[in-house]
Amino acid sequence: KIIKTIGNNAGLDISPHILRHTFATLALQSGMSVDKVQKMLGHSSVATTQIYAHNLDRMKNQCENTIASAIF
């Protein structure tokens, strides 16, 4: 509730889940191994953590497509 309240006051739609997801994505993006992120998040399966890596790939593709469409 506290995080949602602070986010609402700042005009942001955030939650503990969004913060956790952002942390995992940025950790992987910065080069942290999937095993380390798995342990930090407490996932029992590395497959669960690998979802964040797939999301990172999707985000990169979206950025590239947005930039390409803005240029052309």
N, C-alpha and C positions, 0 to 999 in steps of 0.2 A: 504494500500500500504506500509506503514511504517513497519508493522509487517512482511509482506512477504519479503520486502527488507532485513530487519535484518536477517530473517531466511535464506534467500538465501545466504547472506554473511557468515553465520555460517554453511552453508551446510545442513540446516534443511528445511523440507517442512512443514511450519506452517502457520496458518491463524487465524484470530480472532475466527472463528468457532471451530477450533481445541483447542485453548486455553480455550474457554468457556466449551467445552465438557470435557476437562481434569479437569478443576476446579470442575465441577459438579460431575464427577466420583470420584475424590479424596475426595471431601466433604462428599459424601455418604459413601465412604470406611472408612473414619475416624470416622463415627458414627453420622454425622449431619442428622437430620430428613429430610425426603422427603419434608415436609411442608416448612421448612426453606429454603431448596435449591430451591424449587418452587418460593418462594417469592423473593429470591435473583436474580433468573434468569428472573423473571417477567412472568412466565408461567401462563396462565389463568386456565389451567387444571392440576391437579396433575398427570393425566395419562401421560402427556407429560414428566414430570420430572421422572416418574417411568421407562421410557425407559433407563435412565442412570443406574438405578439399575439393569435392565436386562442385560445391556452391561457389568456391573461389574461382574455379575455371569458368563457370557460367557468368559470374560477375565480370571477369576479364573480357569475355566475348561480348557482353552487353556494352561495355565501355568502348571497345573497339568499333562495334557497329554504330554506336552513337557518334563517335568522333568521325567515322567514315561518312556517315550521312550528313553531318554538319559541313564537312569539307566539300563534298560533291553535291 
